[in-house]
């Protein structure tokens, strides 16, 4: 007989994620123009399946961010830019309701 499940075996409930990504830079908040889940659909992935992952990430960002926000992203340091991209990756996973490895 299988052992009973313990509380630590249960996954945490997914937190509700705002579908529109925003970030702070130099004391100002920047918000993407479109919701991530508006663009990131199974069709988007299928149509771009042969695209390099870095190209796919920037294609998605360019589809949702807006010109003003892209300008801010383009002028960040690599360290700042990397932090925002990491947060956006987490945002994407939360929007999809998935975690790495799922």
Backbone torsions as a table, in degrees:
resi	resn	phi	psi	omega
1	UNK	NA	138.4	-179.0
2	UNK	-70.4	147.3	178.7
3	UNK	-73.3	147.6	179.0
4	UNK	-64.0	148.0	179.4
5	UNK	-70.8	143.7	178.1
6	UNK	-102.4	155.7	-178.1
7	UNK	-53.4	-35.0	-178.6
8	UNK	-71.1	-12.1	177.0
9	UNK	-77.6	-17.5	-176.8
10	UNK	-85.9	138.9	176.2
11	UNK	-76.7	150.9	174.1
12	UNK	-67.2	148.0	175.2
13	UNK	-68.4	140.1	179.5
14	UNK	-66.1	136.0	177.1
15	UNK	-78.7	146.1	178.0
16	UNK	-69.2	129.5	-177.1
17	UNK	-109.4	132.4	173.9
18	UNK	-65.9	125.4	-177.3
19	UNK	-68.0	-14.6	178.0
20	UNK	-102.1	119.5	-176.7
21	UNK	-79.9	142.1	172.7
22	UNK	-142.0	158.6	179.8
23	UNK	-149.8	161.4	177.2
24	UNK	-106.5	143.5	176.9
25	UNK	-151.7	127.6	-179.3
26	UNK	51.0	42.1	175.4
27	UNK	77.5	6.1	-179.7
28	UNK	-120.4	146.6	178.7
29	UNK	-97.8	131.9	178.3
30	UNK	-117.3	134.0	-177.0
31	UNK	-123.2	133.9	177.1
32	UNK	-64.7	151.6	-176.5
33	UNK	-74.9	-31.8	-175.5
34	UNK	-122.4	154.8	176.3
35	UNK	-72.1	139.1	-179.6
36	UNK	-57.2	-44.2	-176.8
37	UNK	-72.1	-8.8	174.0
38	UNK	-73.2	-31.5	-176.1
39	UNK	-104.7	-44.3	-176.8
40	UNK	-81.0	90.5	-179.9
41	UNK	-120.6	166.3	174.0
42	UNK	-55.3	-35.0	177.9
43	UNK	-64.9	-40.4	177.2
44	UNK	-59.6	-46.0	-179.7
45	UNK	-64.8	-44.5	-179.6
46	UNK	-61.3	-46.7	-177.2
47	UNK	-66.3	-22.8	-177.3
48	UNK	-115.9	21.2	-172.7
49	UNK	-62.7	-24.5	179.9
50	UNK	-92.6	5.5	-178.0
51	UNK	-84.0	138.3	175.0
52	UNK	-55.5	144.4	-176.6
53	UNK	-57.8	-40.0	178.7
54	UNK	-65.1	-43.1	177.6
55	UNK	-62.4	-40.6	-179.9
56	UNK	-64.0	-41.6	179.4
57	UNK	-62.0	-45.7	-179.4
58	UNK	-72.3	-31.8	174.8
59	UNK	-61.1	-42.7	177.8
60	UNK	-65.1	-48.0	179.9
61	UNK	-59.5	-43.7	179.7
62	UNK	-65.4	-25.0	179.7
63	UNK	-80.7	-19.2	-175.7
64	UNK	-118.5	-23.1	-168.6
65	UNK	-76.1	-45.4	-172.3
66	UNK	94.7	152.1	-173.9
67	UNK	-61.2	-41.7	-178.7
68	UNK	-62.6	-42.9	-179.4
69	UNK	-70.9	-37.9	177.4
70	UNK	-60.4	-38.9	178.8
71	UNK	-62.2	-41.2	177.9
72	UNK	-63.6	-47.0	179.6
73	UNK	-60.2	-42.1	-178.3
74	UNK	-64.5	-26.2	-175.4
75	UNK	-102.1	7.9	176.3
76	UNK	-77.2	163.1	169.3
77	UNK	-72.7	162.7	178.5
78	UNK	-61.2	-35.6	180.0
79	UNK	-64.9	-48.1	178.8
80	UNK	-62.4	-44.6	-178.9
81	UNK	-60.8	-42.2	178.8
82	UNK	-61.4	-40.2	178.8
83	UNK	-64.5	-42.7	179.3
84	UNK	-65.6	-42.7	179.5
85	UNK	-62.9	-36.8	177.3
86	UNK	-64.9	-44.9	177.4
87	UNK	-62.9	-37.4	179.2
88	UNK	-68.6	-36.9	176.1
89	UNK	-60.9	-45.2	177.1
90	UNK	-62.1	-39.0	178.0
91	UNK	-61.7	-45.0	179.6
92	UNK	-59.4	-48.1	-179.5
93	UNK	-62.2	-41.0	178.2
94	UNK	-66.3	-38.3	178.4
95	UNK	-64.1	-39.3	-179.4
96	UNK	-78.2	-13.8	-177.5
97	UNK	74.6	30.2	-177.7
98	UNK	-128.9	159.6	172.8
99	UNK	-120.1	160.8	175.7
100	UNK	-55.3	136.1	178.5
101	UNK	94.4	-7.6	179.4
102	UNK	-87.0	NA	NA
